[in-house]
Amino acid sequence: MVRFEREAKFLAALNHPNIASIYGVEESASADALVMELAEGPTLADRLRSGPIPLHEALPIARQIADALEYAHERAVVQITIGSGVLLGTAAYMAPEQARAKPVDRRADIWAFGCVLYEMLTAKKAFPGEAVAETLAAVLKNEPDWSQLPPATCIAI
């Protein structure tokens, strides 16, 4: 809980229009939670349930995410890979080095951003799997299905 509170205080100091404000930490017997600003409107996941986001709509959203990431990186905030021997994060967005429990830097966040952008444009995960182990295996061994991207999308691989 001490590390969670310390990181929450650090994150609460961030002040950016594309980053939800953190107001506090709540502790219960079953879980610890952040008390965050309520952002009105549908989530990105809600929006993706209706299908891919057209490129002209996805790019402004991606720009907001990139601006928030840049702001956080300028303040030395990066994804956390290991916490007391536990792999932390969401498997579908983990960079290969993170999936291998290796040290990460801001490039892992850029990888995750790419996974989110792919998902926005295709309404599919870049690295699908029914279980965490399958997803991590896909991250380590597979490429996204680039043919799923809209034809107007330029990619350099």
N, C-alpha and C positions, 0 to 999 in steps of 0.2 A: 504494500500500500504506500510506503514511503516513496518508492521510485515513481509510482503512478501519480502521486500528488505533486512531486517535483516536476515531472514532465507536463502535467496539467497546468501548473503555474507558468512554466516556460511558454507553453502554447497559448495560454490566456493573455500573454503579453503581446501576441501578434495582433495587429490592427490593419486589416485589409478588407476591402469590400467583397472579395470573393472567398473569404475564409470566415466560417461561422465563429462568433465570439464564444468563449468559454467563460461561464460565470461561477462555476464551482465544481466540487466533487462530492458525490454522495456515496456512502458506504453502507452495505447491508451484509447480512450473513451469507448471501448467495453470490453477490457480485458487487463490484465497484463501478460507478458510472460517472460520466461527465455531464454537467448541467450546461447545455448549450443553447445558443440563440435559436429561436424558431424561425426558419426560413419558409415563408409562405409559398404555396404552389406545389406542383408535382415534383417528385424526385426524378433524377435521370433514369432510374430503374422503372419508374412509372411510365415515363415517356417511351422507353424502349419496348414496353409491352405492346405498343401499337405498331412496332416495326422500326426499320432503320430510319435514322434521321438524315434527311437530304443534306448534301455537302454544304449548300449555302446556309443551312441552319446550324449544322454541326461545327463549322469553322469558328463562328463567334463564341460558341460554348467552349470549344477547345482553347480559344485564346484566353478566356477567363480562367480556365484551369491552369494554363501555362503561366499566366501572370501571377496567380496565387502561388504556384510552385517556385517561381523565380523569387518572389518576395520571401517565402519561407527559407529557401536555400541561402539567400543573402543574410539570413539570421541564423544560419547553421542548423536548420531543422532538416533531418533526413529520416528515411524509414529506419525502423529498428529491426535488426535481424534476429538477434538472440537475446532472450531475457531469461536468466536462470536456467539455461539449457533447453528452452522451449522455443521452437520456431514460431515467430509472430508475423501475422499478416494474412492476407487473403490469397490463397494458392493461385488463383487465376490471374493475378496481377504481379506475382513475384518474378523478379529477374532470375536468371539461372544461378547466379552466385548466391542470391538470397535463398533459393530453393535448396542449395547445397550447404546452407548455414555458414557461408563464408562472409567476411566483412563486406559491407556495402557502403556506397557513397551516393551522391545525388543522381548518379546514372541509373540506380535502381528505381528512383522516382520517375525518371524520364521513360524507362521501360514501362512502368505501370501506366504512365500517361499514354504511351503508344497503345497499350492494351485497351484502355478506355476509349481512345479515339477509334480503334478498329471496331470495338463493340458499338459505338455510336453509329458508325457508318454501315454496319452489317446486321445489327441486333443479335449478334452471336458472339460468344466468347472467343478470343483469339486462341486460347488453349483450353478446350473443353475436356471434361472428364466427369464421370458420375460420382467419383469419390476423390478425396483430397490426393491420395496416392496417384490416381490416374491423371489428375490435373498436373501435379508436380512432374510426373513422367513426361507429359506432353510438353511442358515448359522446357525440360532438359533435352528432349529428343526431336521435337517437331517444329515445323514452321507454321505460322498461321496459313489458312487457305486464302492466299492473296486474290484468287479469282472471285471471292465473295465481295470484294470492294466494288463500289460503283465504277463503271467504265471511265468516268471523267477523273478518277483519282490517279494522280501521278505517284508512283512509288519507285524508290531506288533501293534495290536489294543486291 
